[in-house]
Amino acid sequence: MDDVMNAAQKNKVSLQALFGKQELLAKVIEYLPYPIQVYAPDGTSVLVNQALLNE
């Protein structure tokens, strides 16, 4: 049972780290002066920065 709990805790920490990196990347993209649009694998737009909106 302890192994399952430890694995779940490690997965939670990994997931939190991944979301933190995604949030940081989104903030960096938002403040770049170049127009940027990020797409999901299915082709839908998931992120657009302010520079693109200002065009």
N, C-alpha and C positions, 0 to 999 in steps of 0.2 A: 504493500500500500504506500509506503514511503517513496518508493521508486516512481510510482505514478504521480504522486504529489510533487516530487522534485522535477519530473519531466514537465508537468503542467506549469510549474513556476518558471522554468527556463523558457518555455514557449511564450509565456506572458511577457517576460522580459525582452525576448527577441522581437515580439510583435510591437511592443512599445518603442523599441529602438528603431524599428523600421518606420513606424508612423512619425517618429521624431525626424528622421532623415527626409521623409517625404515632405513634411511641413517645412523644413529648412530649404529644400530644393524649390518648393512653391514660392517661398518668400524671396529667394534669390532671383527666380524667374520674374517675379512681379516687379522688381526694382531695376531690372536690366533696361537700358535705353532702346533696345532693339525689339521689334515686334516678334512675339513668340506665341505659338499655339501648339498645345500638346494634345495628341490624339490617343485614344484607347486602341487596343488591337482590332476592335470591330469598326474603327473609323469614326467613332463619335468624338467630338471635342470635349476634353475634360478640363482644360486650363487655358486661359487666354490672359496675357498680361496687359497692363494699362497702355503700353506703347502701341499695341495692336489696335486697341479700342480708339486711340486718339488719331489714327490714320484716317 
